[in-house]
Amino acid sequence: MVEKVVRQRYPFEGGNEMLRLRTPVSHPFSLAFSASRQLRKVQARPFRSSIRMASAKTVEHVVLFKVKEETEASKVSEMLNGLGSLVSMDTVLHLSVGPLLRNRSSSLTFTHMLHSRYKSKEDLQAYSAHPSHITVVKENVLPIIDDIMAVDWIADGLGSLVPPPGSAVRVSFLKLKEDAAGDEVLGVVRGIPESFKQISEFSVGENFSPGRAKGFSIASLAVFPGPTELEALDSNQELVNYHKDKVRDQIESVVVVDYVVPPPPAQNASL
């Protein structure tokens, strides 16, 4: 979704202007799903390229969009460019936005993703309430989407705030059963990087914006050097199933999407 990491709350995600779209969700927990159909590619607005080191705590903000099938490519580009322009705001540490590489969830068919980072919840709130953000959402986002969900969590000890261009990102959202042990599930997810050395950066936490998350309460974001390393993880089915089995009985449903961080504007070719 943009060129600088931004942790934000979209007006349609929370508050008085929240967009409430209901979509059924039911899918077994999985670290790797079979690839769905290739999504239509459009020009993406990338993140800001300056490397910034993260503090002890960083707010992660991920928004998933489902663009209407009949939407003209120019309208999608306007949405991405509008969201991308918000990276210039002082509260935004990082923001990237663009089309998904793969949607690995059959029940929620999202097409685009925005990932941003902030120093605090207050900075995210300031971004969400800013007039420029509200204008982009009303004029460029809401008219062309069928569905949306957003999850916010606090990450510990990130090495860098800005994933390099070409990095592959896997985002997973988990919805727990009513009697599930949340701490146990979090512990299992936190241990994933120890088994999958392809992961260069890992973030996990509990969602603190329940009104926008469709009931999903645990989120993780894994960064890989590129799509090849991400595919290598999927090829190790025995190890993937080992982690799945640890929490399978406690998970009601899951959303998993893959995304490639766009290149800087000068290298961003029209598709």
Secondary structure as UniProt FT lines:
FT   TURN            11..13
FT   HELIX           15..17
FT   STRAND          57..67
FT   TURN            69..70
FT   HELIX           73..85
FT   HELIX           86..88
FT   TURN            90..91
FT   STRAND          93..103
FT   STRAND          112..118
FT   HELIX           121..129
FT   HELIX           131..136
FT   HELIX           137..141
FT   HELIX           142..144
FT   STRAND          145..156
FT   TURN            165..166
FT   STRAND          168..176
FT   TURN            178..179
FT   HELIX           182..190
FT   HELIX           192..195
FT   TURN            197..198
FT   STRAND          201..206
FT   HELIX           210..212
FT   TURN            213..215
FT   STRAND          218..224
FT   HELIX           227..235
FT   HELIX           237..247
FT   HELIX           248..250
FT   STRAND          251..260
FT   HELIX           265..267
//
